[in-house]
Amino acid sequence: MSRIRPIPLAFVAILAFQWSADAERLSLKYGLTQPFYAPVLNVRWAAPTNDLPRTVMVFHLEADEHPEVTVSNLMTIGRFRLSDRVMSFDREMRFPKDVYAFRAADDARTLVYFPRQGRIDFDNQVAFHGPGSDEKVEGVPDEAASLKLALQLLPQIGISTNDMVKAASGIVRCVFPTGSWGHTDKDSGREVNFIDRRGVGFTRSLDGKEVDDQRAGFVEFGNDAALGRLQVRWPALRPKGSYPVATPSQILRWIREGRATVLSLSGPMNARYVRVADIRKLTVTGIQPRYPGMDEDNPPKFVYPYAFLTARAEFGTNDSEQVFLYCPLIAEGLPKAQRPAQAYFSIYPSSRSHLEP
């Protein structure tokens, strides 16, 4: 009978070290990106670099230093009592000890706060009156009123407009998504639509650079301007250090090495699927330093900047497409190269869509 050989502790230590090292690298694996690699890739640089900074910051993710203050303010905002705190919302999943969760006994209000991730999820469905409700939809604030209310609320949980992306005019950049429903009027036969909620989404800024999340701070209001939803992805970050920005030649080398990813989009129709190997020439036409959004399931130890590149991919005569690449911006935390045998991605909308029947 053969014996099971024990795994050497040194080997286990090597695996643990490798996992830790990978966890501390820049990750460019988004849900809408694909590896961008071909054994021979003709890539050129034509992007202006006058506005690029010489150095950029790397940040260290930290837990909220004073979670009790944040929780106290959240309890006031959501109208919770200490007796509303729970350890789970169902029997099968309990929250970790360092997570604060609340559920109101008198209605459907819930709140979960993850101090380590800077994550807040507050939900109050009673604020929204949808189809089938006996109550009318009234008092839903317009964009100006929603913005004012949101900017009064967010500082209570430590979010300042100084840390938000601004428009060219200097005003905070926002998105205003709405929720609506409708019905057919019995008397006139016309379709009547009601906006039953209006939200305000804010994008975070780090070191003057945009973070990939238009709703890093999101507030939604319903009837009579009641708070219906608060979603925050705003972790506490401490500067780790400042690092030199790569030169264009370094960035081109990283692209050739397979350290970049490409945005891969599919629309309702006419998305074009291509191989990286079929690109005859790739010309980088624009560069924007950014920071990635945080992976909620696997929060990183460090937050690294990256380069968002606009490029023109030429496939043949009179056949070119605009593509978008995610690429390292500094040598610190350089991601591993991805070199699949065949790298594919999709382009939407495609410049050739109008040529298809």
PEUR-V634477 format. One record per backbone hydrogen bond with DSSP energy under -0.5 kcal/mol. CO is the residue of the C=O (numbers start at 0). NH is the residue of the N-H. If there is no record, write none. Layout:
BEGIN
co = [CO,CO]
nh = [NH,NH]
END
This chain:
BEGIN
co = [2,7,8,9,10,11,12,13,14,15,16,17,18,19,20,21,22,25,27,29,31,33,34,40,41,43,48,53,55,57,57,58,59,61,63,65,65,66,67,68,69,70,71,72,73,74,74,80,81,83,85,86,89,92,92,95,97,98,99,100,101,108,109,110,111,112,112,113,113,113,114,117,118,119,120,121,122,123,124,126,126,127,129,135,137,138,141,142,143,144,145,146,147,148,149,152,153,153,154,157,159,160,162,164,166,170,172,174,176,178,178,180,182,182,184,189,191,193,193,196,197,199,200,201,201,202,203,205,208,209,210,212,212,215,216,217,218,219,219,220,221,222,225,227,228,229,230,231,235,237,240,242,246,247,248,249,250,251,252,253,254,257,259,260,261,262,270,271,271,273,274,275,277,280,281,281,282,282,283,284,285,287,288,289,290,293,295,300,301,302,303,304,305,305,306,306,307,308,309,309,310,310,311,311,312,312,313,313,315,318,318,320,322,323,324,324,325,326,328,330,332,336,341,342,344,345,346,349,351,351,352]
nh = [4,11,12,13,14,15,16,17,18,19,20,21,22,23,23,24,300,27,29,32,263,261,36,42,281,283,51,244,242,239,240,302,237,235,66,68,69,70,71,72,73,74,75,76,77,78,79,83,84,102,100,94,92,88,89,98,114,100,112,85,110,103,122,101,120,99,114,116,117,118,63,233,113,231,111,229,109,126,127,128,222,129,132,137,223,224,145,146,147,148,149,150,151,152,153,155,156,158,157,159,162,163,204,172,169,166,202,200,198,195,196,193,184,191,188,184,182,180,195,178,220,218,174,215,216,164,210,208,205,290,212,203,215,232,201,230,199,227,228,197,224,225,221,123,219,121,217,119,61,59,57,55,250,251,252,253,254,255,256,258,257,337,35,325,33,264,272,273,346,344,277,278,279,313,43,283,284,311,45,47,309,307,209,305,211,295,298,60,303,58,291,328,289,307,308,326,287,324,284,285,312,322,282,313,314,320,279,280,318,314,315,312,310,262,308,326,260,306,245,333,25,338,343,275,273,264,271,352,354,355,355]
END
